[in-house]
Amino acid sequence: PGRKRDFSPVPWSQYFESMEDVEAAIISRVQCRIVALDLRGHGETKVKNSEDLSAETMAKDVGNVVEAMYGDLPPPIMLIGHSMGGAIAVHTASSSLVPSLLGLCMIDVVEGTAMDALNSMQNFLRGRPKTFNVKSGQIRNLESARVSMVGQVKQCEGIISPEGSKSIVEGIIEEEEEDEEGSESVNKRKKEDDMEVGVDRLDKDLTIGQMQGKFQMQVLPQCGHAVHEDAPDKVAEAVATFLIRHRFAEPIGGFQCPEEVVEIGKNLDDC
């Protein structure tokens, strides 16, 4: 028989000392300072006009935070954004709102998948269920999901009865998991399929841009939408390699750039 997996919430206090002090994976690889801000409408951030969520306004918010922290002489900064945050990072960079900008990193799904999803996005939003299935595919790291997803789900008063809430919790906690022996070959095939599909659906123009040395692109297989949560070490390694290769930061802790990434860097520099 399969094993039962525990999806019950895990408090963030088991991983972090406070809400202000979060240790990122990249800190153990390069000398840097991490500044993580909640955009308007996210987390603890509160603004006067919460209805204005335009890309222009949110990009200005990022610039204003940098100015408030460092004044007219900000240190060298690399913007890193995920999904919508990546789009805001691009707008911020293109609008020259961070004068000391060194580089830009955008984390998201491959272009083909994103473009195919646009047509059905409105129907998806209209059909939002009152309760959500744990198997959303957004996060594949169970431990990470038990910490981060809890704060993104709110129970509305009067919609779910106490009995209904109890049944949902029970349904979330218990899920049958395949035996390790039976799932090993399945996981191996899935890994191969993910790699094949990921590379196959890359945007043609972006691929050409990378070959011309305009930027670096790296595909991480077996990840859901939250790439940095599913594979934090791989994302940190990719960013650290970029910073070191361009001499934007110094390595620490004996970190060395992977040979295959260094080789790609040589080829890009020669273009």
VOKERO-74396 format. One record per atom (N, C-alpha, C, O): residue in three letters; x, y, z. Coordinates in pm, whole numbers, plus 50000, padded with zeros to 5 digits. Layout:
<nodes>
ALAXYZ
...
</nodes>
This chain:
<nodes>
PRO500834988050000
PRO500005000050000
PRO500875012550000
PRO502005012450048
GLY500325023449945
GLY501065035949941
GLY501135042750076
GLY500425039050169
ARG502005052650085
ARG502145060150209
ARG501295072750202
ARG500975077550093
LYS500935078150317
LYS500145090450323
LYS501075102250342
LYS501985101950426
ARG500845112850265
ARG501665124750272
ARG500935135350355
ARG499715136750346
ASP501675142650433
ASP501105152750522
ASP501165166550457
ASP502245171850431
PHE499985172250431
PHE499885185550370
PHE499465196150472
PHE499105207250434
SER499495192750599
SER499075202450699
SER500025214350703
SER501215212650675
PRO499535226450736
PRO500365238450736
PRO501545237450833
PRO501455231350939
VAL502645243650793
VAL503825244350877
VAL504115259150905
VAL504225266850810
PRO504245263251030
PRO504485277451061
PRO505845282151011
PRO506835274751018
TRP505895294550961
TRP507145299950909
TRP508195301351019
TRP509385301950991
SER507745301851145
SER508675303751256
SER509665292251270
SER510705293651335
GLN509365280851208
GLN510305269551212
GLN511485271751119
GLN512505264851130
TYR511345281351026
TYR512385283550927
TYR513035297450939
TYR514205299050905
PHE512285307350987
PHE512785320950995
PHE512675326551136
PHE511725323551208
GLU513655334651176
GLU513645340751308
GLU512615352051317
GLU511985353951421
SER512455359451208
SER511505370551207
SER511075373051064
SER511635367150971
MET510085381651045
MET509595384650911
MET510575393450834
MET510505394350712
GLU511495399850906
GLU512445408850841
GLU513735401850801
GLU514465407150717
ASP514015390350857
ASP515295383750836
ASP515095370350766
ASP514755360350830
VAL515295370350634
VAL515135358250555
VAL516465355150485
VAL516985363550412
GLU516995343450508
GLU518285339750449
GLU518075333150314
GLU517475322550304
ALA518575339650209
ALA518425334350074
ALA519555324650042
ALA520645325450098
ALA519265315449951
ALA520235305049916
ALA521495311049852
ALA522575305249862
ILE521345322549787
ILE522485328149714
ILE523525334149808
ILE524675335949768
ILE523135337249932
ILE524055343550026
ILE525255334550057
ILE526335339550087
SER525065321550049
SER526165312350078
SER527075310449957
SER528055302949965
ARG526785317249846
ARG527555315249724
ARG528345327749682
ARG529475326649635
VAL527765339549699
VAL528445351949662
VAL528245362449769
VAL527305361749848
GLN529135372249772
GLN529015383349865
GLN527965393149811
GLN528165399449708
CYS526865394249881
CYS525795402949833
CYS524835406049947
CYS524885399850053
ARG523975415549924
ARG522905418950017
ARG521585416949945
ARG521425421449831
ILE520635410350010
ILE519335407649951
ILE518295417350007
ILE518145418650129
VAL517575424149918
VAL516465432749958
VAL515195427349892
VAL515045428049770
ALA514285421949972
ALA513045416149920
ALA511885425049961
ALA511645426950081
LEU511155430549864
LEU510055439349896
LEU508735433649846
LEU508675427149742
ASP507675436049921
ASP506335432149880
ASP505755443249792
ASP505645454649836
LEU505395439949670
LEU504775449749582
LEU503405453749637
LEU502835446549719
ARG502885464949593
ARG501565469249639
ARG500525458549606
ARG500505452849497
GLY499655456149703
GLY498675445449687
GLY499215431949728
GLY498525421849716
HIS500445431549778
HIS501065418949819
HIS501605420249961
HIS502055430850003
GLY501555409050035
GLY502165408550167
GLY501665419350261
GLY500455421550274
GLU502595426050328
GLU502275435950430
GLU502265450250376
GLU502005459650451
THR502535451950247
THR502605465350189
THR501225471750181
THR500265465650135
LYS501145484150226
LYS499895491950220
LYS500165505250152
LYS501165511850182
VAL499285509250060
VAL499435521749987
VAL498135529649991
VAL497085524250026
LYS498205542449956
LYS497025551049959
LYS496005546849853
LYS494805546149882
ASN496475543949733
ASN495585539949625
ASN495845525349589
ASN496695522349505
SER495125516449652
SER495335502049630
SER494755497249497
SER494995485849457
GLU494005505849429
GLU493395501949301
GLU494375503649185
GLU494195497449080
ASP495385511749203
ASP496355514249097
ASP497425503449099
ASP498375504049178
LEU497265493649013
LEU498215482549005
LEU498875482048866
LEU499265471348820
SER499005493648803
SER499605494048670
SER501095490848678
SER501735492948781
ALA501625485848568
ALA503045482548564
ALA503905494948587
ALA504945494248652
GLU503465506248533
GLU504215518648550
GLU504295522748697
GLU505365526548746
THR503165522048766
THR503135525848908
THR503975516348992
THR504725520649080
MET503845503448966
MET504585493649046
MET506085494549020
MET506895492149110
ALA506455497848898
ALA507875499848867
ALA508415511948942
ALA509535511748993
LYS507605522548949
LYS508015534449024
LYS508145531249172
LYS509005536849241
ASP507295522249221
ASP507395518149361
ASP508775512249390
ASP509385515249492
VAL509255503849298
VAL510565497649316
VAL511655508249319
VAL512545508049404
GLY511565517749225
GLY512545528649222
GLY512495537049348
GLY513535541449398
ASN511275539449399
ASN511135547549521
ASN511725540549643
ASN512305546949730
VAL511565527249648
VAL512135519649759
VAL513665520649757
VAL514295522749861
VAL514245519049638
VAL515705520049625
VAL516175533949668
VAL517175535349738
GLU515445544249625
GLU515825557949660
GLU515685560349810
GLU516535566849872
ALA514605554949869
ALA514385556750014
ALA515465549850095
ALA515835554550203
MET515975538650045
MET516985531150118
MET518385536950103
MET519155537250198
TYR518715541549981
TYR520095545249953
TYR520295559749909
TYR521435564149894
GLY519225567249888
GLY519375581049846
GLY519865582249702
GLY519465574349616
ASP520725592049678
ASP521195594649541
ASP522385585949502
ASP522805586149386
LEU522915578149596
LEU524095569949567
LEU523835555249601
LEU524445549949694
PRO522945548749527
PRO522675534549555
PRO523845525849513
PRO524575529349420
PRO524035514449578
PRO525105505249540
PRO524725498049410
PRO523585499149366
PRO525645490749350
PRO525315482749231
PRO524175473049263
PRO524225465949363
ILE523155472849178
ILE521945464949206
ILE521595455949088
ILE521665460148972
MET521225443549120
MET520685434449019
MET519225431749055
MET518925427349166
LEU518325434248962
LEU516905431848984
LEU516555417448951
LEU516935412348845
ILE515845410749041
ILE515405397049019
ILE513905396449046
ILE513455400249154
GLY513135391748949
GLY511685390948967
GLY511135377748914
GLY511675372048820
HIS510055373148977
HIS509425360648937
HIS508015363348887
HIS507255370548951
SER507665357748772
SER506325358948716
SER505955373648698
SER506655380748625
MET504885378448761
MET504525392448749
MET505645401448801
MET505895412248746
GLY506305397048907
GLY507435404648959
GLY508545406048856
GLY509245416148854
GLY508705395948771
GLY509685396648664
GLY509315407348562
GLY510175414648513
ALA508015408048532
ALA507545418448439
ALA507795432348497
ALA508215441448425
ILE507535433948626
ILE507765446848691
ILE509265450048692
ILE509645461548674
ALA510095439948713
ALA511545442048710
ALA511985447048572
ALA512845455748562
VAL511395441448466
VAL511715445748329
VAL511295460248308
VAL512055468248253
HIS510075463848353
HIS509595477648340
HIS510495487248418
HIS510805498148372
THR510915482948538
THR511775491248620
THR513115493848551
THR513625505048551
ALA513665483348492
ALA514955484548425
ALA514845493248300
ALA515695501948277
SER513815490848219
SER513665498248094
SER513345512948117
SER513605521348030
SER512785516148235
SER512455530148266
SER513585537348338
SER513445548948378
SER514725530448355
SER515915536248418
SER515595541848557
SER516075552548595
LEU514785534448633
LEU514405538848766
LEU515415534748872
LEU515345539348986
VAL516365526148834
VAL517445522348924
VAL518755526148855
VAL519255518548772
PRO519325537748889
PRO520505542748816
PRO521735533848825
PRO522585534248736
SER521845525848931
SER523035517448948
SER522775503048907
SER523425493848960
LEU521855500848815
LEU521465487348775
LEU522615479948707
LEU523225485048613
LEU522905467748757
LEU523945459348699
LEU523385449148602
LEU523945446848495
GLY522265442948641
GLY521715432248560
GLY520255429748593
GLY519715435448688
LEU519635421148516
LEU518215418048530
LEU518015403048517
LEU518515396948423
CYS517285397248611
CYS516975382948607
CYS515475381148617
CYS514855385848712
MET514885374248520
MET513455371548520
MET513225356448527
MET513775348948446
ILE512435352148623
ILE512155338048645
ILE510705335248607
ILE509795341348663
ASP510485326048514
ASP509105323248472
ASP509075310148394
ASP510105303748371
VAL507875306248354
VAL507715294248271
VAL508215297448131
VAL508355309048094
VAL508475286948052
VAL508955289147916
VAL507885296147834
VAL506695295047863
GLU508325303447732
GLU507435312447658
GLU506255305347594
GLU505135310647595
GLY506485293547536
GLY505395286547468
GLY504245283347561
GLY503075285147525
THR504555278747679
THR503525275547778
THR502775288047822
THR501555287847835
ALA503515298947844
ALA502885311447887
ALA501945316947781
ALA500835321247814
MET502355316847657
MET501525322247549
MET500265313847529
MET499195319347504
ASP500385300747539
ASP499205292147523
ASP498195294447634
ASP496995292547614
ALA498665298647750
ALA497765300547864
ALA496985313547857
ALA495965314947925
LEU497445323247777
LEU496805336347774
LEU495355335747728
LEU494485342247785
ASN495095327847625
ASN493745327147569
ASN492715321847669
ASN491555325747665
SER493145313047755
SER492205306847849
SER492245313247988
SER491555308648078
MET493055323648005
MET493245329448138
MET491965335648192
MET491655333848310
GLN491205342848110
GLN489985349248158
GLN488955338848201
GLN488315340348305
ASN488815328248122
ASN487895317448160
ASN488355310748288
ASN487535306648370
PHE489655309548305
PHE490195303548427
PHE489845311948549
PHE489465306548653
LEU489975325048536
LEU489675333848649
LEU488185334048681
LEU487805334648798
ARG487345333448578
ARG485895333548602
ARG485445320648669
ARG484475320648745
GLY486145309848643
GLY485745296948697
GLY486455293348826
GLY486565281548859
ARG486935303248899
ARG487625300349024
ARG486715292949121
ARG485615297649149
PRO487135281649172
PRO486305273949265
PRO486335280149405
PRO487195288449436
LYS485385275949487
LYS485355280849624
LYS486435274349709
LYS486915280149807
THR486815262449671
THR487925255749739
THR488935251349633
THR488595250049516
PHE490155249249674
PHE491225246349580
PHE491825232649604
PHE492035228449717
ASN492105225749495
ASN492755212749500
ASN494235214749529
ASN494875223549471
VAL494785206749617
VAL496205207949650
VAL497075205649527
VAL498135211649514
LYS496635197149438
LYS497415193949319
LYS497265204849213
LYS496775202249103
SER497675216949245
SER497555228149151
SER498705228149051
SER498585233848943
GLY499825221849086
GLY500985221748998
GLY501855234049011
GLY502895234848946
GLN501455243749094
GLN502245255949108
GLN503535253549184
GLN504575259149150
ILE503465245249287
ILE504655242249366
ILE504785227149379
ILE503835220349418
ARG505955221849349
ARG506175207449358
ARG507025203749478
ARG507265191949504
ASN507485213749550
ASN508265211449671
ASN507295211249788
ASN506815221849830
LEU506995199549843
LEU505975198049947
LEU506315206250071
LEU505445213050126
GLU507555205650115
GLU507945212850236
GLU507755227950218
GLU507285234750309
SER508135232950101
SER507975247250073
SER506505251150069
SER506125261650122
ALA505685242850008
ALA504255245949996
ALA503575246550131
ALA502695254950153
ARG503975237850222
ARG503345237650355
ARG503635250350433
ARG502925253550528
VAL504685257550393
VAL505025270050461
VAL504415282050389
VAL503805290650452
SER504595282650256
SER504245294750182
SER502795295550136
SER502235306550129
MET502175284250105
MET500825284750047
MET499755288250149
MET498685293250113
VAL500025285750277
VAL499025288350380
VAL498625303050382
VAL497445306350395
GLY499595311950370
GLY499315326150374
GLY498615331350250
GLY498145342750249
GLN498525323350145
GLN497885327650021
GLN496435322850011
GLN495735326449917
VAL495985314850107
VAL494625309650105
VAL493865315050226
VAL494275312850340
LYS492755321850203
LYS491955327350310
LYS490565321250307
LYS489965319750201
GLN490055317650424
GLN488715312050434
GLN487715323250458
GLN487835330550556
CYS486745324750370
CYS485745335350381
CYS484655331150479
CYS484185319750475
GLU484275340250567
GLU483265337150667
GLU481905334750601
GLU481505341950510
GLY481215324850649
GLY479865322250603
GLY479755313650479
GLY478655309550442
ILE480905310850413
ILE480865302850290
ILE481035288050320
ILE480345279550263
ILE481945285150410
ILE482215271150443
ILE481785268650587
ILE482185275850678
SER480985258650605
SER480535255150738
SER481655248250814
SER482595243250753
PRO481575247950947
PRO482605240951024
PRO482805226650980
PRO483925221550976
GLU481675219950946
GLU481795206150901
GLU482535205450768
GLU483365196750745
GLY482195215150679
GLY482835215150549
GLY484325218050560
GLY485135211850492
SER484675227550648
SER486085230850668
SER486855218750719
SER487985216450676
LYS486245211050809
LYS486915199350863
LYS487165188950757
LYS488235182850752
SER486195187050670
SER486365176850567
SER487445180950467
SER488175172450415
ILE487545194150442
ILE488565198750350
ILE489955196550408
ILE490865191850339
VAL490105200050535
VAL491395198150601
VAL491805183550597
VAL492965180250569
GLU490845174650627
GLU491165160450626
GLU491565155850486
GLU492445147450469
GLY490895161650385
GLY491225157750249
GLY492595162650206
GLY493255156350122
ILE493025173950265
ILE494335179250230
ILE495445171350296
ILE496485169050235
ILE495235167250419
ILE496295160650494
ILE496645147050437
ILE497815143250434
GLU495655139750390
GLU495915126050348
GLU495885124650197
GLU494905128050131
GLU496975119550144
GLU497035116350002
GLU497915104149985
GLU498975103250046
GLU497475094749903
GLU498255082649883
GLU499465085649796
GLU499355092349693
GLU500605080649837
GLU501845082449764
GLU502355068849717
GLU502255058849789
GLU502895068549596
GLU503375055949541
GLU504585051049618
GLU505335058849676
ASP504765038049617
ASP505965032149676
ASP507185036949599
ASP507095039749480
GLU508325037849668
GLU509535042649605
GLU509945034149486
GLU510375039449384
GLU509825020949499
GLU510255012149391
GLU509385014149267
GLU509885014449155
GLY508085015649289
GLY507185017149175
GLY507255030749111
GLY506955032248993
SER507645040849189
SER507645054549136
SER508985058549076
SER509065068849008
GLU510045050649099
GLU511365054549052
GLU511415055748901
GLU511915065648847
SER510885045548831
SER510905046048685
SER509995056848632
SER510295063248531
VAL508855059148701
VAL507925069648659
VAL508575083248672
VAL508455091548582
ASN509265085748784
ASN509945098448804
ASN511035100748701
ASN511255111948655
LYS511735089848665
LYS512785091048566
LYS512215095048431
LYS512765103848364
ARG511105088648391
ARG510485092048263
ARG509955106248267
ARG510055113548168
LYS509385110248381
LYS508825123748393
LYS509925134248380
LYS509725144648317
LYS511085131548440
LYS512195140848431
LYS512635142648286
LYS512895153848242
GLU512705131548212
GLU513095132148072
GLU512055139647991
GLU512395147647904
ASP510765137148019
ASP509695143947946
ASP509705158847974
ASP509525166847883
ASP509915162648100
ASP509935176748137
ASP511045184148064
ASP510835195348016
MET512215177948056
MET513335184247988
MET513035186047839
MET513325196547781
GLU512455175647778
GLU512155176047635
GLU511125186747604
GLU511285194447509
VAL510045187147685
VAL508985197047663
VAL509495211147689
VAL509165220347614
GLY510295213047796
GLY510805226247829
GLY511635232147720
GLY511465243847685
VAL512545224247664
VAL513395229147556
VAL512605231247428
VAL512855240747354
ASP511645222547403
ASP510865223247280
ASP509985235747274
ASP509685240547165
ARG509565240947388
ARG508625252147390
ARG509295265547415
ARG508615275247449
LEU510605266347400
LEU511295279047416
LEU510975288547301
LEU510845284247187
ASP510845301247332
ASP510545311347230
ASP511735312547134
ASP512885313347176
LYS511445312747005
LYS512505312846903
LYS513355325446911
LYS514575324846907
ASP512685337146924
ASP513445349746929
ASP514335350447052
ASP515455355547044
LEU513845345447165
LEU514655345447286
LEU515855336247272
LEU516945339347319
THR515645324747208
THR516745315347187
THR517815321547099
THR519015320147126
ILE517395328446993
ILE518355335146904
ILE519105346046979
ILE520305347846961
GLY518375353347064
GLY518995364047142
GLY520075358747233
GLY521105365147251
GLN519835347047291
GLN520845341047377
GLN522075336847296
GLN523205338847340
MET521855331047178
MET522965326847093
MET523795338847046
MET524985337447020
GLN523165350447036
GLN523875362546995
GLN524585369347112
GLN525285379347093
GLY524415363747232
GLY525105369347347
GLY524415381147411
GLY525035388447488
LYS523125383147380
LYS522405394547438
LYS522015391947583
LYS521865401247661
PHE521845379447617
PHE521525375747755
PHE521775360947772
PHE522065353747676
GLN521655356347895
GLN521835342147927
GLN520485336147964
GLN519725342148040
MET520195324447911
MET518925317747941
MET519235303847993
MET520085296747938
GLN518535299848097
GLN518755286548154
GLN517405280248189
GLN516565286648252
VAL517215267948147
VAL515965260648171
VAL516165250648284
VAL517105242648282
LEU515285251248383
LEU515335241848495
LEU514135232548486
LEU512995237048503
PRO514335219648458
PRO513225210248445
PRO512655206148580
PRO513235208948684
GLN511515199548575
GLN510845194248694
GLN510535205148797
GLN510745203348917
CYS510035216448748
CYS509655227348837
CYS508225231648804
CYS507795230948690
GLY507505236148908
GLY506195242048886
GLY506355256848856
GLY507425261248815
HIS505285264348878
HIS505355278748851
HIS506335285748944
HIS507055294848902
ALA506375281549070
ALA507285287549168
ALA508665281049157
ALA509045273049242
VAL509385284649052
VAL510685278349023
VAL511655280149139
VAL512355270649176
HIS511715292049195
HIS512675294949302
HIS512355287649431
HIS513225286349518
GLU511125282849446
GLU510785274849564
GLU511025260049538
GLU511455252849628
ASP510765255649416
ASP510975241549384
ASP512465238149375
ASP512875227249417
ALA513245247349322
ALA514685244649303
ALA515495256749348
ALA516165263049266
PRO515455260149477
PRO516155272249524
PRO517665271749502
PRO518265281949468
ASP518275260149520
ASP519725259049502
ASP520125260949356
ASP521135267349327
LYS519335255549265
LYS519655256949122
LYS519485271349075
LYS520285276348997
VAL518445278049124
VAL518235292049088
VAL519365300549145
VAL519895309149076
ALA519725298149270
ALA520805305649333
ALA522125303349259
ALA522915312649241
GLU522345291049216
GLU523575287649144
GLU523635295049010
GLU524695299948971
ALA522495295848941
ALA522445302648811
ALA522715317648827
ALA523485323448750
VAL522095323848927
VAL522285338148950
VAL523715340948996
VAL524335350548950
ALA524215332649086
ALA525585334549136
ALA526605333249024
ALA527565340849018
THR526385323748935
THR527285321748822
THR527305333948731
THR528355338248684
PHE526115339648708
PHE526015351648625
PHE526785363248689
PHE527515370348621
LEU526605365148819
LEU527265376148890
LEU528785374548890
LEU529525384248871
ILE529235362348911
ILE530685359948916
ILE531305361148777
ILE532375366948761
ARG530635355548678
ARG531195355648542
ARG531395369848491
ARG532355372648418
HIS530485378948530
HIS530605392848486
HIS531325401548589
HIS531375413748575
ARG531875395048692
ARG532635401948796
ARG531795412348869
ARG532295422948907
PHE530515409248888
PHE529645418048965
PHE529715414849115
PHE529345423149198
ALA530185402849148
ALA530255398649289
ALA531375388449303
ALA531815382249206
GLU531845386949428
GLU532905377649458
GLU532325364849518
GLU531415365549600
PRO532855353249479
PRO532355340549536
PRO532805338849680
PRO533845344149720
ILE532035331649758
ILE532385328649897
ILE532065313949923
ILE531355307449846
GLY532595308950033
GLY532295295250073
GLY532795284649978
GLY532275273549976
GLY533805288049897
GLY534335278349803
GLY533465275849682
GLY533655265949611
PHE532485284849657
PHE531595282849541
PHE532355284549411
PHE533135293949395
GLN532125275249319
GLN532735275849187
GLN531655274549082
GLN530705266949098
CYS531805282048973
CYS530815281548865
CYS530855267748799
CYS531925262348774
PRO529675261948770
PRO529625249148700
PRO530325250148565
PRO530215260248497
GLU531045239648528
GLU531825240048405
GLU530965242548282
GLU531355250048193
GLU529775236148278
GLU528965237748159
GLU528455252048144
GLU528305256948032
VAL528185258748257
VAL527715272548250
VAL528855281748212
VAL528665291248136
VAL530055279048264
VAL531225287048229
VAL531495286048080
VAL531825295948016
GLU531365273948025
GLU531595271847882
GLU530605279647800
GLU530965285547698
ILE529345279847843
ILE528335287947774
ILE528735302547778
ILE528605309747678
GLY529245306947894
GLY529675320847906
GLY530785324247807
GLY530785335147750
LYS531725315047786
LYS532795317347691
LYS532225318947550
LYS532635327847475
ASN531305310347516
ASN530725311147383
ASN529965324247362
ASN530025330147254
LEU529265328747465
LEU528505341047454
LEU529445352847439
LEU529165362047361
ASP530535352747512
ASP531495363747505
ASP532145364547367
ASP532545375347323
ASP532255353247300
ASP532905352947169
ASP531975357747057
ASP532435360746946
CYS530665358447085
CYS529705362046979
CYS529815376846946
CYS529095381846860
</nodes>
